[in-house]
Each structure stands twice: as C-alpha cells, then as structure tokens.
Amino acid sequence: IEHDVAERDQWERVVARTLDHFGELNVVVNNAGMVLPGNVETCSWEDYRLHQRIHMDGTYLGLKYGIETIKLNGKPGSIVNMASTT
C-alpha cells in the first residue's frame, strides 16, 4: 500500500487496510529512503528536512504502529529496518 512513511495518518490508514484485508499484521519492513542531494554546503534546508522525515520519522512511525498492531495478535511478529550505504 503506497503511503508517505513520514505521515502518521497514512500509517494509520495502512494498518487499518491491512487488518481489514488480512485480519492481522505479522511483519513490517521499513524500507523507504532517499539520497541527500549534494553535501551540507549545497543541500537546501528543505531537502535536509525531507531526508530526516523519511529516514527518522518514517522509521519511528513504522516501529510504533508495527509494534502496537503486531502485539494485538498475541503472538510473535517481526519488524525489519533496512539501511543502505547510499
């Protein structure tokens, strides 16, 4: 389900649709990312904030909603956080 990983309401929508369709959530894979354009001298503040929102906020929200929802099952689940050297 396509969504902006840095937006809480979109995580809520994804979790609700997943539960409606599958009845439970067992796995979350945080695999969104972007390359920061340029370097600290050339990158705009807006690009830097977008980078932080996707990498930090998106991972946090995936963990938060993933843990909360997986725990509803009463059985183990998995959360995978991906990273890249890019």
PyMOL commands that set and color helices and strands:
alter all, ss='L'
color gray80, all
select helices_A, chain A and resi 8-22+45-71
alter helices_A, ss='H'
color red, helices_A
select strands_A, chain A and resi 27-30+78-81
alter strands_A, ss='S'
color yellow, strands_A
deselect
rebuild
show_as cartoon
